[in-house]
Amino acid sequence: MAPFYPPNTVLSGFKERPEALLVQGDKLYVGTATGSLFIYEYNELSENRSTLVDTKKGLSRRPIDQLGYIKDVNSLLSLSESIPTLYPLPSFTPSTPLTRAKGALTFAIRSSVNNFDSSDAQGGANAVSRAGTVPTMMTQLVVGCRRKVVIYAWKDGEAQEIRETILPHSPRVAVFLDSDNVCFAYSSTEYALFSISKLTTLDVTTPIPASISMGAFSGLSGYMTLGLGAKAKPGLVRLSDTEALIVKDNQGFIIGTDGRQTKPVTIDWPSPPDEVAFVNPYIFSILPPGTVPVPENGGTSLPSGSALAAPQSSLIPSPVVQVISSLTTQSVQTLPFPPTSSVSSAAMCTIRLLTSSPAAKAPIFLVATPSDRTVATSEGSSIWQIRMRSWGDQIDELVQRCLYSDALSLLDTLDKALLPDKDQRRTHIRALHAVSQFRLGKFDDAINSFIELDLNPAKVVALYPERIAGRLSVPPDDWISLFGGPANQQLLTSKNDDAISIKSQYEGNESKEKLLESSPSLATPVRAAVRRGTALVALLSSSKDKDDDAVSISGKKKVKHVDDFSRSVDSLWRYLTDRRPKVAGALAAVHIAPAQSHQWPFLSETSTEELFTLPNIPLPLLTPEQLVRFAQIVDTALFKSYLVTQPALLGALCRLPNWCEVSEVEEELRAREKFAELIYLYNGKKMHAKALNLLQQLSEKETDMRDKLDPSIFYLRKLGPEYINQVFESSRWIFEEDRHMAFEIFTSDDVELPRTQVTDYLEKIDPAISTRYIEYLIDEKGEESPAFHDRLAELYLNMTLSARKRGEEAKAFEVYSKLLHFIDTTDHYRPDRLYGLLSENLYEARAVLLGRMGRHEHALELYAEGRIYNTNGVSRSIFLTLLRLYLRPTDKAAPNLLQPALDLISRHSPRLDSVETLQLLPPLVTAHGQALRAPIFDSHVVRDIHKSRNEQVARKLMLLESRRVRVTDSRMGEVTHYQCRDAFARRLLDPTRI
């Protein structure tokens, strides 16, 4: 599809010879060779696109050479008889000849809105460059005269001072670049830049053009060829505020305000163009008959059934309007005249007066006149219009043809008002362009675009093979459709963005040079461009293409082998390491951390279609679920890329919290025997069962018990109470190997497991281990709960009874001793509960428990046979109670216990009440026991007196030593009024006086 519609007739049967055209608003002004002016109302939507509204016969005596419009004064400017004249609209009277510009050859007009300082009363060019606060309508008129230039200006409709200066040559064509720079064409080979503010000129320098092609004259005939002896009209058009196109012979050069080329490329025509015009961003040129090759695809520029498309001729025998893109300097469309098959092929014509409208996306007009004088007299001339297709259609066509860089260039020339969805289109095309760059091996450029566009990382990762992308990997043929491009598109040219079609960067070794060598020869650039398809595609696919995605070669060169895969992975690292912290920051903003990765659905649970549909928007605009998916994709791809190319970096990545999908990498890690990394990864994802199973498998290879069990023990010690069942399940095999080492699992200082559950679990394995665990809780952890103390006492009791039942007296004695020590030294168990569990033959334990319950008499009855009952600080009455049991037993059959009673009195007389003891003794027993109390009492009294005296002396000495007296020459005694120094010295010499 070409960017312009086929030409259509605006006005036909115009009998006079048009010499100047002007389109202003809805009016079409036609100036003739007789000096008349015809005014038409133009409506491109109407069947009769132009309607004559007025005719100004004899507006001038000579032909009207040029027409223009001065907006500030709403006047038509006509150049005739070498004098520009202003005609007020719509009355055309009174006219105002610009006499200072007598001898005019051409003029140029520029109107713009500028901001001027409100205090600036001066107009003119000097004021144009000043920035101010008052918006002002400024119009400049530059008139090129014989060897001089005259400058007119209007500010908000007020005429400014007229200036003029001498020129070295006479300008025949003039165009504005900006408000200060004008480009003059002195001839078809001489050009200059003129500064309005400085009134100076600068010659334009260009390379020497190629030799002139005489093909320009091969097809001319009729009376229109009589003027060939005259000088050809110079080709000069404005492209932008900083660039203009100048024509030298059959080459076009794009120059800037410094008079030098701004682009190293040139526009090449098969022959010098007769005229050039510009409709942004396209350059129109009129080429003579017999100079342009016939396009093989006749649908773009030739009418169906036309004799011009006959195969016997390779050149178009009629005049041609060629459309060239200023962005790529290549042809996009060829329009032969006459454009319709209704016109006889024998009725050749000449075309001229290419005229563009000042409006954006404006049509361009031209005049076609039959070459035959008789036909021209009878039919007259016709005015044709060439309209542009919509910008959206043009861009879509470029995208369809994989010409992404050219579509971007076209987008850059458009204002958002002309294309409301410009930003969305730009993002989409940039993504496609990046994909094409990726296919061509320009990985860094592609990744830069992916980063700037905030693209879905799933699509970026999909460009890599399966060992990097996993199930996200997409074949190269589907890359474009994955990024929203046309599906199943065919690459029509060999020089477009995707010209070098790499079936896979990782399959095959065919060099790009061989692919490039299949491109068309450089010898016939224009012909090849036309034959390759539509004119629009031909623009951007010809051998002169300088697209940044094409590789231009002038001869066979050696291509150095480069490992594309390694370079692509390096670029992927840069992309992933850029995305990773940014995604993490976005997740942190919604309070999601990598440590919570196990709480979210795994990446493997989401289909690839869902992953590819994630939006291409900035990270802060994503939902938490979408951010998690992005994090999973990025970390998994980063992990796999490290695994493939830099496995040494895996350890650090695994130890840090991450979002890596384990199922994507665990088999590869196992195959590479990266068990430590896999265990770290399992641990981070809370896949503790897998980690512990792997540790158990690895332990089978070890012979040393410590090396065999330590890794599993260390791992289990780190698991918290939420994984208590996993701890129990995975520790059982360790207990089977070594119970002593396995016990370390439950003595961790890092986590606290439910003590009751651990005790129950250990008791099922071995009551001795459970006992050891409770002892650890009491001794190391300070456990004071009666439940655990009761549990430990019960375990001791059950272990004692079990050992006695098995006949293991040594074991039973050991455990029973622990039981007695435990119930005798701790206060946190419940004696009544334990007492009910004791058997009759455990007298010592029963006696202690009875004492704990306050039933001392029953306890002492158990000790009446000579055992000492430890009351642990109970009241002194307990000794009196024991003495009463000896001397007055409740059991009538009890033996005589007088001697044990006397022994008790002799040992514990300080703790016995004298009176009550004497009352309990039988009448015939001597009171020698009482006498034993006297020396004991006396010794206690003496000892206490000495102790008190020693403490008193020590306190007095301490008080004296703490006193300090400062003795100086001025210190006088309070009574003697002598100096204290002398008295103090005497006392030092006599220690008895101190």
C-alpha positions, 0 to 999 in steps of 0.5 A: 500500500502506497502512502498516497492515493492515486491522483484525481482531477480537481479541475479539467478543461482549463483553456488558459496556460496556468503559470502559478497555483496557490491553495489557501483555506478552501480557495484555489487560486490559478494565475495564468500566462495572460495575467488573469487570476481564477479563484475556485472554491475547493472541496475534496469531498464534493463530486465537483471538487472545484467551483469557480467563484471569481475571475480577475481578468487582466490582473496584470499585463504579463504572466503571473509568475508566483502567488502567495498569501500574507496572513497579517494583512489578509492579502494575496501577493502576486509576482508579475512583471518583476514586481510583487503586488499586494491585493487585499482579500476579498476585494482585491482593491486597492492594490499595493505594489512593493516598489522597493522590490522592483526586479523581483525574481522570487519571494518567500513568506513565513508567518509565526507567533512569537513572544516579544518583550512588551517594552520592545517597540522595535520590530524586524528580524532583530526582535524575532529572536528575543523571548518575551511575554506578549504573543505576537503574530509575525510575518516576514517576506523576503523578495529575491531581486536582481543581485539584491534581497528586500525584506518586508515584515509585519507585526500584528498587522503593522508594517515594519521597517523595510531592509535590503542588501546586495547579493553576489548573485540573483536568487531565482528560488527562495525558501525559509528555514527558520525566522532568521535563515533563508536559502537562495538558489542562484542557479541549478548548481549554486545555492547560498544561506542568507541570515536576516539578522546579519544580512550576510550570505554563506555559500552551500558546499556539497560534493561534486554531483554525478554526471548529468543524465541526458535521459531527461530529454528523451521523452519530450515532444511538442511545443513544450520542448521549445523552452529547453534552451532556457535555464532549468528551474533550480530545485529547492524545498524546505524540509524543516526549521533546520534542513532544506533540500537542494538539487544538483543535476540528478542528486539531492543534498539535505543541508543545514543552517551551516550550509553543510550536509546534515546527512551523508546520504543523497537522494539519487534520481535517474535524471534531473527532476524538473520540479520538486515539492515537499509534503512532510515527510515526503519529497515530490519530484517530476521526472521526464518520460523514459527515465523511470523503470516500470515497476513489476508490481503494477498495483502501486503506480500504473493503471490496470490495462494501461499500455504503459505497463507493457512488458516490451518496455522497461521504462515508463514512456510518460512523465512521472511523479516520484515520491521519496521519503525524507526520512530514508531518502528512498522512493516510496511511490511512482505515479505516471501521467496520465494516471487513468486508463481512460486517457489515450496512451498516445495523448502524452502530457507534460506536468509542472507547477507542483504546489503544496498546501500549507496545512498539515497532511495537505494534498499536493497539486500539479498541472497536466497539459497535453503535449500535442498542441492540437489536443492542448488547444481543444482539451485544455490543461487539467489540475490534479490533486494527490491526497495522502492516506491516513497516518495510521494506515501508513504506519500499519503498512510499515509494520506489516512489512517489518520496517519498524525503524522507518515506522518510528521515524515517521511517528517522530515527524507527527504531532500527537494531534494528528495521531492521538494514539501516537504514544501507544503505537510508538511503544508497540513499534519500538518493541517490535523493532527491538525484537528485529534487532535481537534477531540480527544479533544487536542484543545490547540495543534490543535489551536497552529498548526492552528496559526503557519500555517496561516490557513484560519480562516473560516476552523478553525471556521467551526470545531465548532457548529452552535451557534459558527460558524453559517453557516460556521459550518461543520459536523465532518465527513466532517472536513478532506475533508474541510482541503484538506484530502481524502473525505469519507475515512474510519478509518481502525484502532482504534489507528491512529490519528483519531481513536477516532471518535467523531461524534460531540464533542457536541453531545453524551457523550460516553467516550473515554475510552470505545472507547479505550477499543475496541482496540486489546489486547496487548497480541499479538502485531505483529499478531494484527498488521498484521491482521489489514490490510496492513503492512504499516498501521499495523506499525502505528496502532498496539497496541504498537503505541506510536503515540501522538494522541493515548491513551495507557491504560494498564487497566480500568481507571476512566475518569474524565468528562471534558466539551469539549465544554468550553475547545474548546471555550477557545482555540478558543478565544486564536486563535481569539485574536491572529488573530484579531490584526494581521489581523487589522495590515495587514488591516492598512497597506493598509489603511483599518480601522474597521470604514469602515466596512460598506463600504465593502460587508457583510459576508452574501453576500459571499457563504461559498464555497468562504470563504473556498477557501480563501488561507492559506498564511501569512496575508501580502500576502493577497489582501485587499478583502481577508483580509476584509473577514478574519477580518469579520470571526474572529470578528463574531466568537469572538462575537458569542463565547462571546455571548455563554459563556461570554456575559458580555464581549460583551459590550466592543467588541461592543463599539470598531470598529469591523468587526462583521457580524450583521445578524449572531448575532442580533437575539441572542442579541434580544433573550438575551435582549442585546439591548444596545450591539445591538445598539452599534453594529448597530451604528458601522455598520452604520445601524442607521435605525435599531438602531433608530427603536429599540430605538423607540420600547424600548421607549414604555416601558418607562413612564417618558418622559425624559427616553423615548426620551433621548436615541433617541435624543442622538443617533440622535444628533450624526448622521452627514449630510450624514444621514440627511434623516434618522434624519428627518424620525426618529425625527418626532415621537419625535416631536409628543411626545414633540417638546421642547425636539425634538428641541435638536436634531438639536442643537448638538455641535458634528455634523453640519447638513445642515441648510437650509434643517433643516429649511425647515423640521422644518417649515413643522412641525411648523413655530415656531420651524423653527423660534426658530432654526434660532434664535439659528443659529444667536444667538449661531452659529453666522449665518450672511447669509442674506438668514437666516435673511430674512427667520427669518423676513418672518417667523415673518411676516407670524406668525404675520399675521396668528395670527391676522387672527386667532384673537390671538392679544396677540400672534400677538403682541408678534411676531410683537414685535420680528419682529420690534426688529429684523429688528431694531437691525440687519443689515444682512437682505435685507430690500427691499425684506422684505418691499415688503412683508409687509401689509399697516397696519404695519406702524412701520415695514415699517418705519424701513425698509424705514429708512434701505433703506435710504428713511428717508423722507418717513419713517418720514412721517409715524412718523409724527403723533408723533412717534419717528423715530430711525435713529440708528446713521444716519446724523443730517440732519434727524432731520432737515428733520423731522422739515421740514415735521412738518413746511412745509408738502407736504400734503396741508390738513395736520393739524397745526404741529407747537407745535410738531415742537417746542417740537422737537427743545427743545429736539434735539436742539444740533442736529439741525443747528441753521441757518436752523432751524430759516429759517424754523420757521414761522416769528411770532414765538419767538426764545425762542428755540434758547435761550435754546441752550445757557445754554446747550452749556455753560454747555457742554463747562464747562464740557469738560474743567473740564474733560480736566483739570482732565486728564492733572493733572492725567497724570502729577501725573502719570509721577511724580510717575513713577520717581525714584532717587537712593540716596547713600553716594557717590551721590553728588549734581550737583550744591552744591556738597553736599551729596544728602542723607542729602538733601533728608532727610530734604525734607522728614521732610518738605513735602512742599519742595518735 
